[in-house]
Amino acid sequence: MTTSTITWKLVADGLPDVESNVLLGLSSGFTCEGFLDTDHEGAQIWRDVCAVEIEDAVVAWAELPMFDSHANTP
């Protein structure tokens, strides 16, 4: 088994690069993969991996853990 440590960052403390997929912590307690985007007027929008706007508030985010497919197979 391979384990990874996830380090959550509060949105209030900084945001990920635009259009970089990250793990999102939502105010409902759920998590999902998504990214920060901007609309046609430049306003920031959180989207899930299918590019659907996330209606729940994003309160934290984390870099996606990496999987070493050459050395660590589950």
KOLGU-4560 file (N, C-alpha, C; in nm, 3 decimals, padded with zeros to 5 digits):
<recs>
<n_xx: 00.084 n_yy: -00.117 n_zz: 00.000 ca_xx: 00.000 ca_yy: 00.000 ca_zz: 00.000 c_xx: 00.089 c_yy: 00.124 c_zz: 00.000 mol: A seq: 1 type: MET>
<n_xx: 00.047 n_yy: 00.222 n_zz: -00.075 ca_xx: 00.116 ca_yy: 00.349 ca_zz: -00.082 c_xx: 00.033 c_yy: 00.454 c_zz: -00.010 mol: A seq: 2 type: THR>
<n_xx: 00.097 n_yy: 00.535 n_zz: 00.073 ca_xx: 00.026 ca_yy: 00.642 ca_zz: 00.142 c_xx: 00.084 c_yy: 00.777 c_zz: 00.101 mol: A seq: 3 type: THR>
<n_xx: 00.003 n_yy: 00.879 n_zz: 00.111 ca_xx: 00.044 ca_yy: 01.016 ca_zz: 00.081 c_xx: -00.008 c_yy: 01.108 c_zz: 00.190 mol: A seq: 4 type: SER>
<n_xx: 00.063 n_yy: 01.214 n_zz: 00.215 ca_xx: 00.019 ca_yy: 01.316 ca_zz: 00.309 c_xx: -00.040 c_yy: 01.431 c_zz: 00.230 mol: A seq: 5 type: THR>
<n_xx: -00.158 n_yy: 01.473 n_zz: 00.268 ca_xx: -00.224 ca_yy: 01.586 ca_zz: 00.203 c_xx: -00.213 c_yy: 01.707 c_zz: 00.295 mol: A seq: 6 type: ILE>
<n_xx: -00.158 n_yy: 01.815 n_zz: 00.243 ca_xx: -00.144 ca_yy: 01.939 ca_zz: 00.319 c_xx: -00.245 c_yy: 02.040 c_zz: 00.267 mol: A seq: 7 type: THR>
<n_xx: -00.346 n_yy: 02.067 n_zz: 00.349 ca_xx: -00.452 ca_yy: 02.159 ca_zz: 00.310 c_xx: -00.406 c_yy: 02.303 c_zz: 00.328 mol: A seq: 8 type: TRP>
<n_xx: -00.445 n_yy: 02.389 n_zz: 00.235 ca_xx: -00.416 ca_yy: 02.532 ca_zz: 00.242 c_xx: -00.550 c_yy: 02.606 c_zz: 00.239 mol: A seq: 9 type: LYS>
<n_xx: -00.570 n_yy: 02.694 n_zz: 00.335 ca_xx: -00.694 ca_yy: 02.772 ca_zz: 00.337 c_xx: -00.695 c_yy: 02.869 c_zz: 00.219 mol: A seq: 10 type: LEU>
<n_xx: -00.811 n_yy: 02.886 n_zz: 00.159 ca_xx: -00.827 ca_yy: 02.979 ca_zz: 00.046 c_xx: -00.788 c_yy: 03.120 c_zz: 00.089 mol: A seq: 11 type: VAL>
<n_xx: -00.817 n_yy: 03.154 n_zz: 00.215 ca_xx: -00.783 ca_yy: 03.288 ca_zz: 00.267 c_xx: -00.632 c_yy: 03.312 c_zz: 00.270 mol: A seq: 12 type: ALA>
<n_xx: -00.554 n_yy: 03.203 n_zz: 00.271 ca_xx: -00.407 ca_yy: 03.216 ca_zz: 00.278 c_xx: -00.340 c_yy: 03.212 c_zz: 00.142 mol: A seq: 13 type: ASP>
<n_xx: -00.415 n_yy: 03.194 n_zz: 00.035 ca_xx: -00.357 ca_yy: 03.190 ca_zz: -00.099 c_xx: -00.432 c_yy: 03.094 c_zz: -00.188 mol: A seq: 14 type: GLY>
<n_xx: -00.415 n_yy: 03.111 n_zz: -00.318 ca_xx: -00.487 ca_yy: 03.031 ca_zz: -00.416 c_xx: -00.389 c_yy: 02.955 c_zz: -00.506 mol: A seq: 15 type: LEU>
<n_xx: -00.433 n_yy: 02.845 n_zz: -00.564 ca_xx: -00.346 ca_yy: 02.772 ca_zz: -00.657 c_xx: -00.336 c_yy: 02.848 c_zz: -00.790 mol: A seq: 16 type: PRO>
<n_xx: -00.243 n_yy: 02.806 n_zz: -00.873 ca_xx: -00.234 ca_yy: 02.863 ca_zz: -01.007 c_xx: -00.363 c_yy: 02.838 c_zz: -01.083 mol: A seq: 17 type: ASP>
<n_xx: -00.406 n_yy: 02.933 n_zz: -01.162 ca_xx: -00.527 ca_yy: 02.918 ca_zz: -01.242 c_xx: -00.510 c_yy: 02.800 c_zz: -01.337 mol: A seq: 18 type: VAL>
<n_xx: -00.614 n_yy: 02.720 n_zz: -01.348 ca_xx: -00.622 ca_yy: 02.603 ca_zz: -01.436 c_xx: -00.530 c_yy: 02.487 c_zz: -01.396 mol: A seq: 19 type: GLU>
<n_xx: -00.480 n_yy: 02.487 n_zz: -01.272 ca_xx: -00.404 ca_yy: 02.373 ca_zz: -01.220 c_xx: -00.499 c_yy: 02.287 c_zz: -01.139 mol: A seq: 20 type: SER>
<n_xx: -00.510 n_yy: 02.159 n_zz: -01.173 ca_xx: -00.599 ca_yy: 02.070 ca_zz: -01.097 c_xx: -00.546 c_yy: 02.048 c_zz: -00.957 mol: A seq: 21 type: ASN>
<n_xx: -00.635 n_yy: 02.064 n_zz: -00.859 ca_xx: -00.602 ca_yy: 02.046 ca_zz: -00.718 c_xx: -00.718 c_yy: 01.974 c_zz: -00.650 mol: A seq: 22 type: VAL>
<n_xx: -00.695 n_yy: 01.930 n_zz: -00.527 ca_xx: -00.800 ca_yy: 01.873 ca_zz: -00.445 c_xx: -00.868 c_yy: 01.989 c_zz: -00.372 mol: A seq: 23 type: LEU>
<n_xx: -01.001 n_yy: 01.993 n_zz: -00.376 ca_xx: -01.076 ca_yy: 02.103 ca_zz: -00.315 c_xx: -01.152 c_yy: 02.055 c_zz: -00.191 mol: A seq: 24 type: LEU>
<n_xx: -01.146 n_yy: 02.133 n_zz: -00.085 ca_xx: -01.224 ca_yy: 02.109 ca_zz: 00.035 c_xx: -01.342 c_yy: 02.205 c_zz: 00.035 mol: A seq: 25 type: GLY>
<n_xx: -01.462 n_yy: 02.150 n_zz: 00.035 ca_xx: -01.583 ca_yy: 02.231 ca_zz: 00.025 c_xx: -01.645 c_yy: 02.256 c_zz: 00.162 mol: A seq: 26 type: LEU>
<n_xx: -01.722 n_yy: 02.364 n_zz: 00.174 ca_xx: -01.784 ca_yy: 02.399 ca_zz: 00.302 c_xx: -01.884 c_yy: 02.293 c_zz: 00.348 mol: A seq: 27 type: SER>
<n_xx: -01.932 n_yy: 02.210 n_zz: 00.258 ca_xx: -02.026 ca_yy: 02.103 ca_zz: 00.294 c_xx: -01.955 c_yy: 01.985 c_zz: 00.360 mol: A seq: 28 type: SER>
<n_xx: -01.821 n_yy: 01.985 n_zz: 00.358 ca_xx: -01.745 ca_yy: 01.874 ca_zz: 00.413 c_xx: -01.699 c_yy: 01.775 c_zz: 00.307 mol: A seq: 29 type: GLY>
<n_xx: -01.747 n_yy: 01.789 n_zz: 00.185 ca_xx: -01.706 ca_yy: 01.703 ca_zz: 00.075 c_xx: -01.576 c_yy: 01.753 c_zz: 00.013 mol: A seq: 30 type: PHE>
<n_xx: -01.511 n_yy: 01.667 n_zz: -00.063 ca_xx: -01.393 ca_yy: 01.704 ca_zz: -00.140 c_xx: -01.414 c_yy: 01.665 c_zz: -00.285 mol: A seq: 31 type: THR>
<n_xx: -01.344 n_yy: 01.730 n_zz: -00.374 ca_xx: -01.348 ca_yy: 01.694 ca_zz: -00.515 c_xx: -01.222 c_yy: 01.749 c_zz: -00.583 mol: A seq: 32 type: CYS>
<n_xx: -01.194 n_yy: 01.697 n_zz: -00.700 ca_xx: -01.085 ca_yy: 01.752 ca_zz: -00.779 c_xx: -01.141 c_yy: 01.865 c_zz: -00.864 mol: A seq: 33 type: GLU>
<n_xx: -01.066 n_yy: 01.973 n_zz: -00.874 ca_xx: -01.112 ca_yy: 02.085 ca_zz: -00.953 c_xx: -01.001 c_yy: 02.185 c_zz: -00.977 mol: A seq: 34 type: GLY>
<n_xx: -01.040 n_yy: 02.303 n_zz: -01.026 ca_xx: -00.941 ca_yy: 02.406 ca_zz: -01.057 c_xx: -01.004 c_yy: 02.544 c_zz: -01.048 mol: A seq: 35 type: PHE>
<n_xx: -00.918 n_yy: 02.642 n_zz: -01.034 ca_xx: -00.960 ca_yy: 02.782 ca_zz: -01.030 c_xx: -00.956 c_yy: 02.836 c_zz: -01.172 mol: A seq: 36 type: LEU>
<n_xx: -01.062 n_yy: 02.902 n_zz: -01.213 ca_xx: -01.074 ca_yy: 02.955 ca_zz: -01.348 c_xx: -01.119 c_yy: 03.100 c_zz: -01.338 mol: A seq: 37 type: ASP>
<n_xx: -01.126 n_yy: 03.167 n_zz: -01.451 ca_xx: -01.181 ca_yy: 03.302 ca_zz: -01.455 c_xx: -01.288 c_yy: 03.309 c_zz: -01.563 mol: A seq: 38 type: THR>
<n_xx: -01.389 n_yy: 03.392 n_zz: -01.538 ca_xx: -01.493 ca_yy: 03.409 ca_zz: -01.638 c_xx: -01.449 c_yy: 03.515 c_zz: -01.740 mol: A seq: 39 type: ASP>
<n_xx: -01.537 n_yy: 03.549 n_zz: -01.832 ca_xx: -01.503 ca_yy: 03.644 ca_zz: -01.939 c_xx: -01.476 c_yy: 03.785 c_zz: -01.888 mol: A seq: 40 type: HIS>
<n_xx: -01.516 n_yy: 03.813 n_zz: -01.764 ca_xx: -01.489 ca_yy: 03.945 ca_zz: -01.704 c_xx: -01.371 c_yy: 03.941 c_zz: -01.608 mol: A seq: 41 type: GLU>
<n_xx: -01.308 n_yy: 03.824 n_zz: -01.592 ca_xx: -01.192 ca_yy: 03.812 ca_zz: -01.505 c_xx: -01.222 c_yy: 03.770 c_zz: -01.362 mol: A seq: 42 type: GLY>
<n_xx: -01.350 n_yy: 03.746 n_zz: -01.330 ca_xx: -01.387 ca_yy: 03.703 ca_zz: -01.195 c_xx: -01.346 c_yy: 03.556 c_zz: -01.175 mol: A seq: 43 type: ALA>
<n_xx: -01.301 n_yy: 03.525 n_zz: -01.055 ca_xx: -01.257 ca_yy: 03.388 ca_zz: -01.026 c_xx: -01.376 c_yy: 03.295 c_zz: -01.006 mol: A seq: 44 type: GLN>
<n_xx: -01.364 n_yy: 03.175 n_zz: -01.063 ca_xx: -01.467 ca_yy: 03.071 ca_zz: -01.053 c_xx: -01.398 c_yy: 02.939 c_zz: -01.023 mol: A seq: 45 type: ILE>
<n_xx: -01.450 n_yy: 02.864 n_zz: -00.926 ca_xx: -01.403 ca_yy: 02.728 ca_zz: -00.900 c_xx: -01.482 c_yy: 02.633 c_zz: -00.987 mol: A seq: 46 type: TRP>
<n_xx: -01.413 n_yy: 02.539 n_zz: -01.053 ca_xx: -01.479 ca_yy: 02.441 ca_zz: -01.139 c_xx: -01.432 c_yy: 02.301 c_zz: -01.101 mol: A seq: 47 type: ARG>
<n_xx: -01.521 n_yy: 02.202 n_zz: -01.121 ca_xx: -01.478 ca_yy: 02.063 ca_zz: -01.099 c_xx: -01.404 c_yy: 02.014 c_zz: -01.224 mol: A seq: 48 type: ASP>
<n_xx: -01.358 n_yy: 01.890 n_zz: -01.223 ca_xx: -01.277 ca_yy: 01.840 ca_zz: -01.334 c_xx: -01.354 c_yy: 01.831 c_zz: -01.465 mol: A seq: 49 type: VAL>
<n_xx: -01.486 n_yy: 01.839 n_zz: -01.460 ca_xx: -01.567 ca_yy: 01.841 ca_zz: -01.583 c_xx: -01.595 c_yy: 01.984 c_zz: -01.627 mol: A seq: 50 type: CYS>
<n_xx: -01.532 n_yy: 02.080 n_zz: -01.562 ca_xx: -01.544 ca_yy: 02.224 ca_zz: -01.590 c_xx: -01.680 c_yy: 02.282 c_zz: -01.552 mol: A seq: 51 type: ALA>
<n_xx: -01.753 n_yy: 02.212 n_zz: -01.466 ca_xx: -01.880 ca_yy: 02.263 ca_zz: -01.415 c_xx: -01.852 c_yy: 02.353 c_zz: -01.295 mol: A seq: 52 type: VAL>
<n_xx: -01.915 n_yy: 02.470 n_zz: -01.292 ca_xx: -01.894 ca_yy: 02.562 ca_zz: -01.181 c_xx: -01.939 c_yy: 02.498 c_zz: -01.049 mol: A seq: 53 type: GLU>
<n_xx: -01.858 n_yy: 02.510 n_zz: -00.947 ca_xx: -01.889 ca_yy: 02.455 ca_zz: -00.815 c_xx: -01.972 c_yy: 02.557 c_zz: -00.739 mol: A seq: 54 type: ILE>
<n_xx: -02.090 n_yy: 02.516 n_zz: -00.697 ca_xx: -02.179 ca_yy: 02.609 ca_zz: -00.627 c_xx: -02.147 c_yy: 02.618 c_zz: -00.478 mol: A seq: 55 type: GLU>
<n_xx: -02.093 n_yy: 02.511 n_zz: -00.421 ca_xx: -02.056 ca_yy: 02.509 ca_zz: -00.279 c_xx: -01.932 c_yy: 02.598 c_zz: -00.260 mol: A seq: 56 type: ASP>
<n_xx: -01.914 n_yy: 02.655 n_zz: -00.143 ca_xx: -01.797 ca_yy: 02.738 ca_zz: -00.116 c_xx: -01.673 c_yy: 02.651 c_zz: -00.102 mol: A seq: 57 type: ALA>
<n_xx: -01.566 n_yy: 02.691 n_zz: -00.169 ca_xx: -01.437 ca_yy: 02.622 ca_zz: -00.155 c_xx: -01.365 c_yy: 02.691 c_zz: -00.040 mol: A seq: 58 type: VAL>
<n_xx: -01.330 n_yy: 02.614 n_zz: 00.064 ca_xx: -01.265 ca_yy: 02.673 ca_zz: 00.182 c_xx: -01.116 c_yy: 02.638 c_zz: 00.191 mol: A seq: 59 type: VAL>
<n_xx: -01.076 n_yy: 02.530 n_zz: 00.122 ca_xx: -00.936 ca_yy: 02.489 ca_zz: 00.126 c_xx: -00.902 c_yy: 02.414 c_zz: -00.001 mol: A seq: 60 type: ALA>
<n_xx: -00.773 n_yy: 02.402 n_zz: -00.027 ca_xx: -00.728 ca_yy: 02.327 ca_zz: -00.143 c_xx: -00.594 c_yy: 02.261 c_zz: -00.109 mol: A seq: 61 type: TRP>
<n_xx: -00.559 n_yy: 02.161 n_zz: -00.187 ca_xx: -00.431 ca_yy: 02.090 ca_zz: -00.166 c_xx: -00.380 c_yy: 02.041 c_zz: -00.300 mol: A seq: 62 type: ALA>
<n_xx: -00.247 n_yy: 02.034 n_zz: -00.310 ca_xx: -00.186 ca_yy: 01.975 ca_zz: -00.430 c_xx: -00.230 c_yy: 01.830 c_zz: -00.438 mol: A seq: 63 type: GLU>
<n_xx: -00.253 n_yy: 01.781 n_zz: -00.560 ca_xx: -00.288 ca_yy: 01.640 ca_zz: -00.576 c_xx: -00.167 c_yy: 01.553 c_zz: -00.545 mol: A seq: 64 type: LEU>
<n_xx: -00.188 n_yy: 01.444 n_zz: -00.470 ca_xx: -00.076 ca_yy: 01.355 ca_zz: -00.442 c_xx: -00.029 c_yy: 01.288 c_zz: -00.570 mol: A seq: 65 type: PRO>
<n_xx: 00.101 n_yy: 01.262 n_zz: -00.577 ca_xx: 00.159 ca_yy: 01.197 ca_zz: -00.694 c_xx: 00.167 c_yy: 01.047 c_zz: -00.670 mol: A seq: 66 type: MET>
<n_xx: 00.153 n_yy: 00.970 n_zz: -00.776 ca_xx: 00.163 ca_yy: 00.825 ca_zz: -00.769 c_xx: 00.279 c_yy: 00.781 c_zz: -00.855 mol: A seq: 67 type: PHE>
<n_xx: 00.374 n_yy: 00.711 n_zz: -00.796 ca_xx: 00.490 ca_yy: 00.663 ca_zz: -00.869 c_xx: 00.456 c_yy: 00.527 c_zz: -00.928 mol: A seq: 68 type: ASP>
<n_xx: 00.412 n_yy: 00.525 n_zz: -01.051 ca_xx: 00.367 ca_yy: 00.400 ca_zz: -01.113 c_xx: 00.480 c_yy: 00.303 c_zz: -01.141 mol: A seq: 69 type: SER>
<n_xx: 00.604 n_yy: 00.348 n_zz: -01.134 ca_xx: 00.717 ca_yy: 00.259 ca_zz: -01.163 c_xx: 00.763 c_yy: 00.181 c_zz: -01.039 mol: A seq: 70 type: HIS>
<n_xx: 00.748 n_yy: 00.239 n_zz: -00.923 ca_xx: 00.801 ca_yy: 00.174 ca_zz: -00.803 c_xx: 00.694 c_yy: 00.132 c_zz: -00.703 mol: A seq: 71 type: ALA>
<n_xx: 00.579 n_yy: 00.198 n_zz: -00.705 ca_xx: 00.478 ca_yy: 00.173 ca_zz: -00.602 c_xx: 00.345 c_yy: 00.136 c_zz: -00.667 mol: A seq: 72 type: ASN>
<n_xx: 00.323 n_yy: 00.012 n_zz: -00.690 ca_xx: 00.194 ca_yy: -00.030 ca_zz: -00.745 c_xx: 00.108 c_yy: -00.085 c_zz: -00.633 mol: A seq: 73 type: THR>
<n_xx: -00.019 n_yy: -00.046 n_zz: -00.629 ca_xx: -00.107 ca_yy: -00.092 ca_zz: -00.519 c_xx: -00.138 c_yy: -00.239 c_zz: -00.531 mol: A seq: 74 type: PRO>
</recs>
